[in-house]
Every structure is written in C-alpha cells, then in structure tokens.
Amino acid sequence: MILEDLENFKQDLRHQEKKEKTIKQYSNYINDFIEATQIENKEDITKQMLIDYKEQLKDRHNGNLNSINIKILIINKFITYLELPKELKLKQEKQQKQTTLENVLTPKEYEHLRDYAKSHNQSQLYYLMGTLEGTGIRISELQYITVEAVKKQEADIYNKGKLRKIPIQDKVKKELLQYCKEQGITEGIIFKSRNNNPLDNAYIWKQLQKLAGQVRSGLKKSKVHPHSFRHLFAKEFISNGRKPNGTCGYFRAREPRNNPYIYNQKRSRTKGNT
C-alpha cells in the first residue's frame, strides 16, 4: 500500500539524519500527491498521471516555479525510493523568456465547454466556469464570491493581508443570481461542497478534466484547467482596449513581462496575419 510506502520512506529519511521539519514537508507534499491522484499502490503511478498532477500544481501555484519545482523534486525522490522506472520522473519547470498560449482555451472552446456542461445538467461547473472567465479570479478566491458580493457587484478579496476589490459584471451577476435561485442559496459562499466548505483546487481540477474527457470534440485536456479561464479574462480585458500594465495591477502578477504582455503580443501578431 502506498501509505505504508510513505511511512517507510519517512523512516529512511530519518536514517539519513534529515530534520523532522524536512521530513514533515516531504510527507505533506507526497500526501498531497496521493490524495490528488487517489492511488493505492505504487503500481498505480503512471507517467500521464504525474504529468496531469504537474499541470494541477501549475494551476494551484499560479506559475510560482519555486513552489512547483520543490514539489516535483520531492515526488521524484519518492519515485526513486519506490524503485520505479526513472522514466516516470518529472522534469522541473524552467523559466521561459516568453510564455506561450498553446495550453489555453480559445473563446470558441470555452463556449463549447460551457454549452456541454449546461446541456448535460452540470450546472455548478457551467456557472463556475463563467465566474472564473468573467472575473479573472483564482480558485482560492472563489470563497469571496458570495451572494452579498454578487448583489453589490463587487467582491472583497483578502490575500496575504491585502484587500483587492474585484468588480462583478452585469452578465456574471445575472448568471450567479439565477444559479442561487436554482440551488436555493440565499447567503454566503456560492460555490461550495455538500458540507458547505469552499470548493478546492484539486476538486475543481478533477471535475474540469472529467468534463473535458466527456466532450470528445478534439479538445485537449491539457487546455482545461482553472488558470486557463484567467488567461481568457486577460485576453478579453486587453482586447477591449485596456492597457497590459492595467491588467498587471488587476491580477497583481509577480512577472508582468511574462503575463499580460503576452496577450497583447499575441493579439498584435494575429492582426498582422489578417
């Protein structure tokens, strides 16, 4: 069993005289991998599973390469300990000079995905995708999309001790009020689990991947991830005449040169080819 393997791995780390703080970090990251992939035995681990998990890390950490690479490093060490084929190991992410949009949904693909969700009674995903694309927020910020925020058309988002006010457009407001009416939600968080907890990144990522697999229209599953909707928002933001640096302020991007400007460059190239 994989949990027994993890305990043995932790014991091996102690024999290597690793500090307990380090061992705890290793354990937390590997547990996260186990929970995200729902594996039970080491034989369940596949290359595609690892690649999908890596994409999930990218979404969760919003492109923070240090956080992503630390987790990849630890997962690779665990794979070595399990004596699995070295080909399973993941490559660490490298800082690119220019981000590409190859794994981002196009507006047409986005609409097709939503239409499919709506026609197959997956209303939570339908409205959730519309909210992410219409506001540009992260999954961790969905908890601030409340009934009260929708009614006043502004969400107060607190992150690392800072307040950011996100406007809620008329279209998003109308859709969310309709969803609340359908679900009988009268106050508080709109997107929540059956236990009334905010939906987390892992759950949403799994549901989106499941939806992408059901669509069967040639849509690449690698394009269907939470962060893809933020990209769509940024592209629309700039196409409506807003400046790239204005987008940076909206997103609070760590790397302005690798975030909003890419959309502006992409749009310019597209115009030049028409």
FENRA-V262454 format. One line per field, one symbol per residue. ss: DSSP state (A for helix, B for strand, O for the rest). phi: phi as a letter, one per 30 degrees, with the letter a starting at -180 (. if undefined). burial: + if it has 24 or more other ideal C-beta (glycine too) atoms within 12 Angstrom, else -. Layout:
# FENRA-V262454
ss = ???
phi = ???
burial = ???
This chain:
# FENRA-V262454
ss = OAAAAAAAAAAAAAAOOOOAAAAAAAAAAAAAAAAAAOOOOAAAOOAAAAAAAAAAAAAAOOOOAAAAAAAAAAAAAAAAAOOOOAAAOOOOOOOOOOOOOOOOOOAAAAAAAAAAAAAOOOAAAAAAAAAAAAAOOOAAAAAAOBAAAAAAOBBBBBBOOBBBBBBOOAAAAAAAAAAAAAAOOOOOBOOBOOOOOBOOAAAAAAAAAAAAAAAOOOOOAAAOOAAAAAAAAAAAAAAOOOOAAAAAAAAOOOOAAAOAAAAAAAAAAAAAOO
phi = .dddddddddddddddiddedddddeddddddddddchdcbddddbddddddddddddddchidddddddddedddddddddhdeddddddddcdcdbdccdcbddedddddddddeddchcdddeddddddddbiddedcddddceddddchaccccbhiccbccdcdeddedddddddddciccaiddcbddcicedceddddddddddddddhbidddddcbeddddddddddedddjddedddedddhddbedcbdddddddddddddcc
burial = -+--++--++--+---------+--++-++++++-++-+--+--+---+++++++++++++++-+--++-+++++++++-++-+---+++--------+-+--++---++-+++-+++----+++++++++++++++++++++++++-++----+-+--------++++--++-+++-++----+---++++-----++++++++++++-++--+---+-++++++++++++++++++-----+--++-++++----+++++++-++-------
